[in-house]
Amino acid sequence: MTGWTFEQIRTMTVRQLQFVTRKRGRILYPRLKPLLDANFANVSGEKGANGEPSGVDKIIDAYEREQAGQTVELTSSEERRARAYRIQHREYLGDPDEGQRGTAQPLPGVHPATARAVIAFVKAGGLPEEIFARDVAPLWRALNATAAQTRHS
């Protein structure tokens, strides 16, 4: 169910266990699946009465903008609601302000294309989690800052 054997989990440090469970949800997923399915059942695939995008369209569009590095503009009430949700569920989702503390600096000497390739490789599942946790996770924010750079030569 988790991709890890009991023996592997038993020998992990607390920090490794936190990494394995952080933003993965694989351990809790079987218990949460009925609730998640019930919540998703309320998401409509039909366009609104005035032609506004469906709930499914909004979810897919927001995800694709996020993957393309674009920010999603929310109204202040939507932002507050989303923040309240993250705070309420921080036990499962992590600290909502974790990624916003300090500004990550690009990695010196690393070309943005290289950083983008590493990020794509990790997101495609090409890197074992224990190597990611040990070698890449400490540099993840800096890698993203490097990937976001544009080089003018």
C-alpha positions as a Markdown table, in Angstrom:
| # | Residue | x | y | z |
|---|---|---|---|---|
| 1 | Met | 0.0 | 0.0 | 0.0 |
| 2 | Thr | 2.8 | 2.5 | 0.8 |
| 3 | Gly | 5.6 | 1.1 | -1.4 |
| 4 | Trp | 7.7 | 0.4 | 1.8 |
| 5 | Thr | 8.0 | -2.8 | 3.7 |
| 6 | Phe | 7.4 | -2.9 | 7.4 |
| 7 | Glu | 11.1 | -3.6 | 8.0 |
| 8 | Gln | 12.1 | -0.5 | 6.0 |
| 9 | Ile | 9.6 | 1.7 | 7.9 |
| 10 | Arg | 10.7 | 0.2 | 11.2 |
| 11 | Thr | 14.3 | 1.3 | 10.6 |
| 12 | Met | 13.5 | 4.8 | 9.5 |
| 13 | Thr | 14.3 | 7.9 | 11.5 |
| 14 | Val | 11.4 | 10.3 | 12.4 |
| 15 | Arg | 12.7 | 12.7 | 9.8 |
| 16 | Gln | 12.6 | 10.0 | 7.1 |
| 17 | Leu | 9.1 | 9.0 | 8.1 |
| 18 | Gln | 8.0 | 12.6 | 7.9 |
| 19 | Phe | 9.5 | 12.8 | 4.4 |
| 20 | Val | 7.8 | 9.6 | 3.3 |
| 21 | Thr | 4.4 | 10.7 | 4.6 |
| 22 | Arg | 4.7 | 14.5 | 3.7 |
| 23 | Lys | 2.5 | 15.4 | 0.8 |
| 24 | Arg | 2.2 | 11.8 | -0.2 |
| 25 | Gly | -0.9 | 10.7 | 1.6 |
| 26 | Arg | -0.3 | 7.1 | 0.6 |
| 27 | Ile | -0.5 | 5.8 | 4.2 |
| 28 | Leu | -3.7 | 7.7 | 5.0 |
| 29 | Tyr | -5.2 | 7.3 | 1.6 |
| 30 | Pro | -7.1 | 4.1 | 2.2 |
| 31 | Arg | -8.8 | 5.6 | 5.2 |
| 32 | Leu | -9.5 | 8.9 | 3.6 |
| 33 | Lys | -10.6 | 7.6 | 0.2 |
| 34 | Pro | -14.4 | 7.4 | 1.0 |
| 35 | Leu | -14.3 | 11.0 | 2.3 |
| 36 | Leu | -12.3 | 12.2 | -0.7 |
| 37 | Asp | -14.6 | 10.5 | -3.1 |
| 38 | Ala | -17.6 | 12.0 | -1.4 |
| 39 | Asn | -16.1 | 15.5 | -1.6 |
| 40 | Phe | -15.2 | 15.0 | -5.3 |
| 41 | Ala | -18.8 | 13.8 | -6.0 |
| 42 | Asn | -19.8 | 17.5 | -5.4 |
| 43 | Val | -17.5 | 18.7 | -8.2 |
| 44 | Ser | -19.6 | 19.2 | -11.4 |
| 45 | Gly | -18.4 | 18.5 | -14.9 |
| 46 | Glu | -21.1 | 20.6 | -16.4 |
| 47 | Lys | -20.6 | 24.3 | -17.3 |
| 48 | Gly | -22.5 | 26.9 | -15.2 |
| 49 | Ala | -25.8 | 28.4 | -16.3 |
| 50 | Asn | -24.1 | 31.5 | -17.6 |
| 51 | Gly | -21.3 | 29.5 | -19.3 |
| 52 | Glu | -18.8 | 29.7 | -16.5 |
| 53 | Pro | -16.3 | 26.9 | -16.3 |
| 54 | Ser | -17.3 | 23.7 | -14.5 |
| 55 | Gly | -15.6 | 22.6 | -11.2 |
| 56 | Val | -13.7 | 20.0 | -13.1 |
| 57 | Asp | -12.4 | 22.6 | -15.6 |
| 58 | Lys | -11.4 | 24.9 | -12.8 |
| 59 | Ile | -9.4 | 22.1 | -11.1 |
| 60 | Ile | -7.6 | 21.1 | -14.3 |
| 61 | Asp | -6.9 | 24.7 | -15.4 |
| 62 | Ala | -5.5 | 25.6 | -11.9 |
| 63 | Tyr | -3.3 | 22.5 | -12.0 |
| 64 | Glu | -2.0 | 23.2 | -15.5 |
| 65 | Arg | -1.2 | 26.8 | -14.6 |
| 66 | Glu | 0.7 | 25.6 | -11.5 |
| 67 | Gln | 2.7 | 23.1 | -13.6 |
| 68 | Ala | 3.5 | 25.8 | -16.1 |
| 69 | Gly | 4.8 | 28.0 | -13.2 |
| 70 | Gln | 1.9 | 30.5 | -13.4 |
| 71 | Thr | 0.2 | 31.9 | -10.3 |
| 72 | Val | -3.5 | 31.4 | -9.8 |
| 73 | Glu | -5.2 | 34.6 | -8.9 |
| 74 | Leu | -7.8 | 34.2 | -6.1 |
| 75 | Thr | -10.2 | 36.6 | -4.6 |
| 76 | Ser | -9.4 | 37.6 | -1.0 |
| 77 | Ser | -12.3 | 35.5 | 0.3 |
| 78 | Glu | -11.1 | 32.5 | -1.7 |
| 79 | Glu | -7.5 | 33.0 | -0.4 |
| 80 | Arg | -8.8 | 33.2 | 3.2 |
| 81 | Arg | -10.9 | 30.1 | 2.7 |
| 82 | Ala | -8.0 | 28.2 | 1.2 |
| 83 | Arg | -5.6 | 29.3 | 3.9 |
| 84 | Ala | -8.1 | 28.4 | 6.6 |
| 85 | Tyr | -8.4 | 24.9 | 5.0 |
| 86 | Arg | -4.6 | 24.5 | 5.0 |
| 87 | Ile | -4.4 | 25.6 | 8.6 |
| 88 | Gln | -7.2 | 23.4 | 9.7 |
| 89 | His | -5.6 | 20.3 | 8.0 |
| 90 | Arg | -2.0 | 21.2 | 8.7 |
| 91 | Glu | -1.6 | 17.9 | 10.5 |
| 92 | Tyr | -2.0 | 16.2 | 7.1 |
| 93 | Leu | -0.9 | 19.0 | 4.7 |
| 94 | Gly | 2.0 | 20.4 | 6.6 |
| 95 | Asp | 2.7 | 24.0 | 7.7 |
| 96 | Pro | 0.9 | 26.3 | 5.2 |
| 97 | Asp | 3.7 | 28.9 | 5.5 |
| 98 | Glu | 6.6 | 26.4 | 5.2 |
| 99 | Gly | 7.4 | 27.3 | 1.6 |
| 100 | Gln | 7.1 | 31.0 | 2.2 |
| 101 | Arg | 9.8 | 31.5 | 4.9 |
| 102 | Gly | 12.7 | 33.3 | 3.3 |
| 103 | Thr | 13.5 | 33.6 | -0.3 |
| 104 | Ala | 15.5 | 30.7 | -1.8 |
| 105 | Gln | 18.5 | 31.8 | -3.8 |
| 106 | Pro | 19.4 | 30.1 | -7.1 |
| 107 | Leu | 22.2 | 27.6 | -7.0 |
| 108 | Pro | 25.5 | 29.2 | -8.2 |
| 109 | Gly | 26.9 | 27.5 | -11.3 |
| 110 | Val | 23.8 | 25.5 | -12.1 |
| 111 | His | 22.2 | 26.3 | -15.4 |
| 112 | Pro | 18.4 | 26.8 | -15.3 |
| 113 | Ala | 17.8 | 24.1 | -17.9 |
| 114 | Thr | 19.7 | 21.7 | -15.7 |
| 115 | Ala | 17.6 | 22.6 | -12.7 |
| 116 | Arg | 14.4 | 22.1 | -14.8 |
| 117 | Ala | 15.6 | 18.7 | -15.9 |
| 118 | Val | 16.3 | 17.6 | -12.4 |
| 119 | Ile | 12.9 | 18.8 | -11.2 |
| 120 | Ala | 11.2 | 17.0 | -14.2 |
| 121 | Phe | 13.1 | 13.8 | -13.4 |
| 122 | Val | 12.1 | 13.9 | -9.7 |
| 123 | Lys | 8.4 | 14.7 | -10.6 |
| 124 | Ala | 8.4 | 11.8 | -13.1 |
| 125 | Gly | 9.4 | 9.5 | -10.2 |
| 126 | Gly | 12.8 | 8.7 | -11.6 |
| 127 | Leu | 14.7 | 9.3 | -8.3 |
| 128 | Pro | 14.4 | 6.9 | -5.3 |
| 129 | Glu | 12.8 | 8.7 | -2.3 |
| 130 | Glu | 15.7 | 8.0 | 0.0 |
| 131 | Ile | 18.1 | 9.7 | -2.4 |
| 132 | Phe | 15.7 | 12.6 | -2.8 |
| 133 | Ala | 15.4 | 12.9 | 1.0 |
| 134 | Arg | 19.2 | 12.8 | 1.5 |
| 135 | Asp | 20.5 | 14.7 | -1.5 |
| 136 | Val | 17.8 | 16.8 | -3.2 |
| 137 | Ala | 15.2 | 17.8 | -0.6 |
| 138 | Pro | 17.6 | 20.2 | 1.1 |
| 139 | Leu | 18.2 | 22.0 | -2.2 |
| 140 | Trp | 14.6 | 21.7 | -3.6 |
| 141 | Arg | 13.7 | 25.4 | -3.1 |
| 142 | Ala | 17.0 | 26.6 | -4.5 |
| 143 | Leu | 16.6 | 24.2 | -7.5 |
| 144 | Asn | 13.1 | 25.8 | -8.1 |
| 145 | Ala | 14.6 | 29.3 | -7.8 |
| 146 | Thr | 17.3 | 28.3 | -10.3 |
| 147 | Ala | 14.8 | 26.7 | -12.7 |
| 148 | Ala | 12.8 | 29.9 | -12.7 |
| 149 | Gln | 15.7 | 32.0 | -13.9 |
| 150 | Thr | 16.1 | 33.1 | -17.4 |
| 151 | Arg | 19.6 | 33.3 | -18.8 |
| 152 | His | 20.5 | 36.1 | -21.2 |
| 153 | Ser | 23.8 | 35.3 | -22.8 |
